[in-house]
C-alpha cells in the first residue's frame, strides 16, 4: 500500500461525541506497553505521527488518523497498565465500549499482544469482548524481533491457546524494527476496503 497522506483528524475524549465518518475504520487495541503507536506509525510510513511514550498509559483518547483521504486508523486507549487508577481504567473501558458499539464504519479490530508472553486476563477479556460485539479480531503478535525464528511458531500456539482462538482467526507476527508482518497487515486492510467498495457499488 502506498501512503500518500496521513493526518491526525479527530481526537475524542471521555465526553466527546464520536465522529460520524463515511470512510472505513480499522481500530487498534492492546495493552499500554504493547507497541501500538509504533505499529500505527509503521503502517502510516511515519516516524512519530502516532505519539509513542516511555510512560505506558499516556494514550487517554481515541485518535482517528485519516489515510489517503479514504480510510481511518483508530488508536484506542491502552488497557491494563498497573499504575493507572482503577477509576481511570474504567473510563477508558467505557470509551472503547462506546466506540465499538456506535461506529458504523468499523471494519476490523486489530488486537495487539506481546508475542513473548502468555496473553493476560485483560487480553483474553478484550478478545472475547471484541467477538461478542460481532467482530472477528485480527491478532497482531508484536515484538517478534525479540524471539528467534524457531520460537515464533511455539509462541503463536501459546497465544492461540491462551486466548481460546478459533482456527479461522488470523495471527500475524509483527516487528516495528524489522517491519515483519507489515505487508500482511496492509494486505488484509486493502482486501477489506475493496470488499466495502464492492458492497457499496452493488447497493
GIJOVEN-V793713 format. One record per residue. PHI is phi in radians with two decimals (none if undefined). OMEGA is omega in degrees with one decimal (999 if undefined). D_CENTER is the distance of its C-alpha to the mean C-alpha in Angstrom with 2 decimals. Layout:
<<PHI OMEGA D_CENTER> <PHI OMEGA D_CENTER>>
This chain:
<<none 177.2 17.82> <-1.62 179.7 19.84> <-1.62 180.0 18.19> <-1.59 179.4 21.12> <-2.42 176.0 19.75> <-2.66 -178.5 16.71> <-2.56 173.8 17.19> <-1.35 -172.9 15.88> <-1.70 -174.5 17.42> <-2.43 174.4 16.77> <-2.13 -177.0 16.16> <-1.99 174.4 16.43> <-1.64 -174.6 17.92> <-1.06 -177.0 19.03> <-1.75 -176.8 21.90> <-1.27 171.7 20.60> <-1.40 179.4 20.82> <-1.22 179.5 17.69> <-1.21 175.9 18.30> <-1.75 -176.3 19.61> <-1.30 179.3 18.08> <-1.93 179.3 19.70> <-1.95 -179.6 17.16> <-1.01 179.1 14.23> <-2.11 177.5 10.83> <-2.21 -172.2 7.40> <-1.71 -179.8 4.83> <-2.19 -178.8 1.55> <-2.15 177.5 3.98> <2.88 177.3 6.57> <-1.07 -172.4 10.15> <-1.08 -176.2 11.62> <-1.98 -172.5 12.86> <-1.55 179.7 10.38> <1.70 -176.8 10.01> <-1.13 -179.5 6.81> <-1.12 178.2 9.33> <-1.12 177.4 11.09> <-1.13 -177.8 8.53> <-1.09 176.0 8.16> <-1.04 179.2 11.93> <-1.11 179.0 12.56> <-1.23 179.3 11.20> <-1.59 -173.8 13.31> <0.99 177.2 16.18> <-2.18 -177.9 16.62> <-1.51 -171.5 17.50> <-2.63 177.6 16.82> <-1.20 170.9 15.60> <-1.46 -171.6 12.51> <-1.28 174.0 14.57> <-1.69 -177.2 14.52> <-2.60 173.9 16.91> <-1.32 179.7 19.16> <-1.92 178.1 18.94> <-0.99 178.1 15.84> <1.61 -177.4 15.32> <-1.40 179.2 16.05> <-1.33 -176.4 13.13> <-2.00 -177.9 14.93> <-2.32 169.7 13.96> <-1.70 -174.5 11.54> <-1.90 -179.1 11.61> <-1.82 177.6 12.00> <-1.83 179.9 12.52> <-1.56 -174.6 14.89> <-1.99 176.6 15.17> <0.93 -179.2 18.64> <0.97 -174.6 19.61> <-2.36 176.8 18.18> <-2.80 -175.3 14.49> <-2.18 160.2 11.69> <-1.72 -177.1 8.34> <-2.04 -178.0 7.49> <-1.60 -179.1 6.65> <-1.54 179.1 7.30> <-1.01 177.2 10.00> <-1.22 -179.0 9.87> <-2.17 169.0 12.04> <1.46 -179.4 14.96> <-1.41 -168.5 16.63> <-1.10 -173.0 20.31> <-1.44 178.1 21.96> <-1.46 -179.9 20.44> <-0.99 -178.3 23.02> <-0.98 -179.7 22.58> <-1.08 179.6 23.16> <-1.18 177.6 20.36> <-1.02 -179.3 17.88> <-1.10 179.4 19.24> <-1.15 178.3 18.80> <-1.11 178.1 15.12> <-1.06 178.2 14.81> <-1.13 177.8 16.89> <-1.06 -179.2 14.81> <-1.10 179.5 11.66> <-1.04 -178.9 14.23> <-1.08 -179.7 15.96> <-1.13 -177.2 13.13> <-1.10 -179.7 12.17> <-1.43 -171.3 15.95> <-1.67 -174.4 17.09> <-1.13 177.5 14.98> <-1.62 -175.4 17.11> <-1.95 179.9 15.10> <-1.23 -177.4 11.69> <-1.81 -177.1 11.70> <-2.83 173.4 8.67> <-2.00 175.0 5.75> <-1.63 -180.0 3.74> <-1.81 -176.8 4.90> <-1.63 178.9 5.95> <-2.42 179.2 9.71> <-1.14 -174.9 12.62> <-1.15 -174.5 14.77> <-1.32 -171.5 17.90> <-2.17 172.8 18.02> <-1.11 178.2 18.29> <-0.99 179.2 15.47> <-1.39 176.3 16.45> <-1.07 178.2 17.66> <-1.16 177.2 14.76> <-1.08 -179.8 12.32> <-1.11 178.6 14.75> <-1.06 -178.8 15.05> <-1.16 178.6 11.40> <-1.06 179.3 11.48> <-1.13 -176.0 14.85> <-1.21 176.3 14.08> <-1.00 -178.9 11.36> <-1.21 179.3 14.14> <-1.17 177.9 16.79> <-1.54 175.0 15.45> <1.68 -179.8 16.04> <-1.87 172.5 12.71> <-1.73 -176.4 12.43> <-1.22 167.0 9.11> <-1.84 -177.0 8.43> <-1.57 175.6 8.50> <-1.82 -179.6 7.91> <-1.55 -171.8 10.99> <-1.39 176.0 10.98> <1.11 -178.6 14.39> <-1.13 179.7 16.18> <-1.19 -179.9 18.90> <-1.38 -179.7 20.06> <-1.98 169.3 21.44> <-1.28 -179.2 24.26> <-0.97 -178.3 23.71> <-1.17 -178.4 25.84> <-1.54 -170.1 23.60> <-1.08 -179.0 20.31> <-1.05 179.4 21.45> <-1.08 -178.0 22.78> <-1.29 175.3 19.63> <-1.15 175.8 17.51> <-1.06 177.8 20.30> <-1.07 -180.0 20.11> <-1.18 179.3 16.41> <-1.05 -178.8 17.22> <-1.18 -178.9 20.25> <-1.13 -179.4 18.72> <-1.61 -177.0 16.14> <1.15 -174.1 18.85> <-1.37 169.9 16.95> <-1.23 -176.0 18.94> <-1.11 -176.0 19.93> <-1.44 178.7 18.31> <-1.47 -175.5 14.68> <-1.38 172.6 13.34> <-2.14 -176.4 12.57> <-2.07 172.4 12.12> <-1.18 -176.5 13.51> <-2.39 173.4 12.23> <-2.38 175.8 14.19> <-1.29 180.0 13.92> <-1.45 -176.9 17.70> <-1.63 -177.1 18.83> <1.24 174.2 16.09> <-0.97 176.8 16.22> <1.59 -175.6 13.75> <-1.12 -179.2 12.98> <-1.11 -179.9 15.48> <-1.17 177.8 14.30> <-1.14 177.1 10.77> <-1.00 -179.0 12.77> <-1.04 178.0 15.20> <-1.10 -179.3 13.07> <-1.10 178.9 11.91> <-1.08 178.2 15.63> <-1.05 -178.3 16.86> <-1.21 176.5 15.04> <-1.13 179.6 16.32> <-1.12 177.6 19.73> <-1.11 177.7 19.79> <-1.12 179.6 19.21> <-1.06 -178.7 21.96> <-1.11 179.5 24.26> <-1.06 -178.8 23.96> <-1.11 -178.8 24.72> <-1.21 178.0 27.68> <-1.14 179.3 29.06> <-1.14 999 28.87>>
